[in-house]
Amino acid sequence: MLQREDQERRQVLRRLDDILETLEQLNLHDKTELTDSAAERLVMLGIKSPHSIPIPQLIEKVWAMQQPFLTTIVVERRRRRRRKMDPQFSGGAGLA
């Protein structure tokens, strides 16, 4: 069951990533017109009238759609070992 959910999550991410790549390429090449195939894919994702939305805003919308599907990796910080200090040298004695 979990494997199937993970597989579906990956498929959705793949579709979003593909359209995001297309939009980024259009933007990179200073295109202002959205291709019909890209517009059709955006409509399938739930974005209405994509031809009337500037490409940078479409990138932001798709990116926002992608966020809930991304996994967050929490890195546990390891506790550093404290060195045992010689009491003779602690307390700042001898520092001038």
CYANA upper distance limits for C-alpha pairs under 8 A (distance plus 0.5 A):
  1 MET  CA      5 GLU  CA      6.89
  2 LEU  CA      6 ASP  CA      6.61
  3 GLN  CA      7 GLN  CA      6.59
  4 ARG  CA      8 GLU  CA      6.68
  5 GLU  CA      9 ARG  CA      6.59
  6 ASP  CA     10 ARG  CA      6.65
  7 GLN  CA     11 GLN  CA      6.75
  8 GLU  CA     12 VAL  CA      6.76
  9 ARG  CA     13 LEU  CA      6.65
  9 ARG  CA     69 PHE  CA      6.92
 10 ARG  CA     14 ARG  CA      6.48
 11 GLN  CA     15 ARG  CA      6.80
 12 VAL  CA     16 LEU  CA      6.70
 13 LEU  CA     17 ASP  CA      6.35
 13 LEU  CA     66 GLN  CA      7.00
 13 LEU  CA     69 PHE  CA      7.21
 13 LEU  CA     70 LEU  CA      8.42
 14 ARG  CA     18 ASP  CA      6.54
 15 ARG  CA     19 ILE  CA      6.90
 16 LEU  CA     20 LEU  CA      6.49
 16 LEU  CA     62 VAL  CA      7.11
 16 LEU  CA     63 TRP  CA      8.45
 16 LEU  CA     65 MET  CA      8.28
 16 LEU  CA     66 GLN  CA      6.99
 17 ASP  CA     21 GLU  CA      6.55
 17 ASP  CA     66 GLN  CA      8.43
 18 ASP  CA     22 THR  CA      6.86
 19 ILE  CA     23 LEU  CA      6.65
 19 ILE  CA     38 ALA  CA      7.38
 19 ILE  CA     41 ARG  CA      7.81
 19 ILE  CA     42 LEU  CA      8.11
 19 ILE  CA     62 VAL  CA      8.40
 20 LEU  CA     24 GLU  CA      6.54
 20 LEU  CA     59 ILE  CA      6.69
 20 LEU  CA     62 VAL  CA      6.97
 20 LEU  CA     63 TRP  CA      7.80
 21 GLU  CA     25 GLN  CA      6.64
 22 THR  CA     26 LEU  CA      6.79
 22 THR  CA     38 ALA  CA      7.84
 23 LEU  CA     27 ASN  CA      6.63
 23 LEU  CA     38 ALA  CA      8.35
 23 LEU  CA     55 ILE  CA      7.02
 23 LEU  CA     56 PRO  CA      8.49
 23 LEU  CA     58 LEU  CA      8.00
 23 LEU  CA     59 ILE  CA      6.76
 24 GLU  CA     28 LEU  CA      6.42
 24 GLU  CA     59 ILE  CA      7.53
 25 GLN  CA     29 HIS  CA      6.72
 26 LEU  CA     30 ASP  CA      6.83
 26 LEU  CA     31 LYS  CA      5.64
 26 LEU  CA     32 THR  CA      8.11
 26 LEU  CA     34 LEU  CA      8.25
 26 LEU  CA     55 ILE  CA      8.18
 27 ASN  CA     31 LYS  CA      6.21
 27 ASN  CA     32 THR  CA      7.96
 27 ASN  CA     55 ILE  CA      6.93
 27 ASN  CA     56 PRO  CA      7.42
 32 THR  CA     54 PRO  CA      7.64
 32 THR  CA     55 ILE  CA      7.30
 33 GLU  CA     51 HIS  CA      7.90
 34 LEU  CA     38 ALA  CA      7.09
 34 LEU  CA     39 ALA  CA      6.91
 34 LEU  CA     50 PRO  CA      8.36
 34 LEU  CA     51 HIS  CA      6.58
 34 LEU  CA     55 ILE  CA      7.81
 35 THR  CA     39 ALA  CA      6.67
 36 ASP  CA     40 GLU  CA      6.56
 37 SER  CA     41 ARG  CA      6.78
 38 ALA  CA     42 LEU  CA      6.70
 39 ALA  CA     43 VAL  CA      6.69
 39 ALA  CA     50 PRO  CA      6.21
 39 ALA  CA     51 HIS  CA      7.13
 40 GLU  CA     44 MET  CA      6.82
 41 ARG  CA     45 LEU  CA      6.90
 42 LEU  CA     46 GLY  CA      7.00
 42 LEU  CA     47 ILE  CA      5.97
 42 LEU  CA     48 LYS  CA      8.31
 42 LEU  CA     50 PRO  CA      7.21
 43 VAL  CA     47 ILE  CA      5.37
 43 VAL  CA     48 LYS  CA      6.26
 43 VAL  CA     49 SER  CA      7.87
 43 VAL  CA     50 PRO  CA      7.55
 49 SER  CA     53 ILE  CA      7.78
 50 PRO  CA     58 LEU  CA      8.00
 53 ILE  CA     57 GLN  CA      7.06
 53 ILE  CA     58 LEU  CA      7.01
 54 PRO  CA     58 LEU  CA      6.90
 55 ILE  CA     59 ILE  CA      6.71
 56 PRO  CA     60 GLU  CA      6.94
 57 GLN  CA     61 LYS  CA      6.72
 58 LEU  CA     62 VAL  CA      6.67
 59 ILE  CA     63 TRP  CA      6.48
 60 GLU  CA     64 ALA  CA      6.57
 61 LYS  CA     65 MET  CA      6.78
 62 VAL  CA     66 GLN  CA      6.75
 63 TRP  CA     67 GLN  CA      6.98
 64 ALA  CA     68 PRO  CA      8.37
 66 GLN  CA     70 LEU  CA      7.17
 85 MET  CA     89 PHE  CA      7.76
 85 MET  CA     90 SER  CA      7.08
 86 ASP  CA     90 SER  CA      6.94
 87 PRO  CA     91 GLY  CA      8.28
 89 PHE  CA     93 ALA  CA      7.13
